[in-house]
């Protein structure tokens, strides 16, 4: 299982967490503000072979966005909608197949 925290994706002022399980399903664990997470909600599937990165707000709309690299090395951006979901992907690059995506320092 892979885990990453993109920030507050559902606009409730609490940080949320995503996981990708061994089946390639994407799960949202909403933060509840009490040092724990709410019940998991399945928000996608087909994520086997992908690396997802919490990228912050790339679109300037105040909502966290995601970057994803597929198994071909193509880089995609998913604009956050502010309700725990993301807009259809937009390819923003290629040639990322041999790049390891690391978490931000801090």
N, C-alpha and C positions, 0 to 999 in steps of 0.2 A: 504494500500500500504506500502510495506517495502522498505527502501532506504539504500544503502551502497555505499561507494566510494573506489574502489579497487586500485586507482592510474591511471596511464596512460596505458590503455589496448590496445589502437590503435596506439601506437608509434608515436604520433604527438607532444609529449613533453607537453601535457596539461592533467591535471587530469580529469577523467571521472567518471560518476555516473551510477549505476544500480538501477532499481526498479523492484519489483515483485508486480504485481497488484492482485486484488481480484480473477481474473480468473486463476492465476498461470502463467501468461505470464511474461517473463523476457525482460526488456527494457534497452537498452544502451542509455544514454544521453551523447554525447561527449562534453567534455569541449572545450570552444572556446578561453580561455585566457582573456576574458573581463568580468569576474565576472558573467558569465551566461553560459548557456548550449545550445548546438545545438539541432536540432530536434531529437526526440526519434526514435530509430530503434529497432524493435522487433527482439531479438536474440535467443529466446527460449520459450518453453511452458512446461507445466506439473510440475511446481515448487510449487504447493500447498503442504503444510505440510513440506516444506524444510526450513532450516535456512542456509543462505549463509553468509560466512565471508570473508572479504578482508584479505588475509593472507600474502600479500607481495610476494616475490620471493622465493618460496620453492624449486624450481628445480635448481637454480643457473644459469639460462640462461639470466637474466636481464629483464624478463617479469613478470608482476604481475600474480599470480595464485589465485585460489579461493579454499576454503574449504566449503563443504556442508554436513549438517546432514539431512538425510531423516527421514520420520515419523517412521521408525523402529529403529532409533538410530544408523544407519550405517554412518560412516564418509567417505567422498569421497574427493579426490583432483582433481581439474580441472586445468591442466597446460595451462597458457596463451600462445597464438600463436603470440601476438604482433600486431594483426590486428582487435582486438575487439571481437575475438572468442576464444574458448577454446577447447583443445583436449578432447577426450572421457574420461569420469571419470575413476578414479582408486580408488578402495576401499582401505583405509589406516587404518581403525579401525572400531570398533563396541562398543556397550554399551554406546553410547552418548545420549540415549533417554531422560534421566532426567537431562541433563546438559543444562543450559541456556547459550547461546552464547552471550557474551557482547562485545561491541566495545572496542577497545584498548584505554588505557588512553593516554592523551597527548593533 
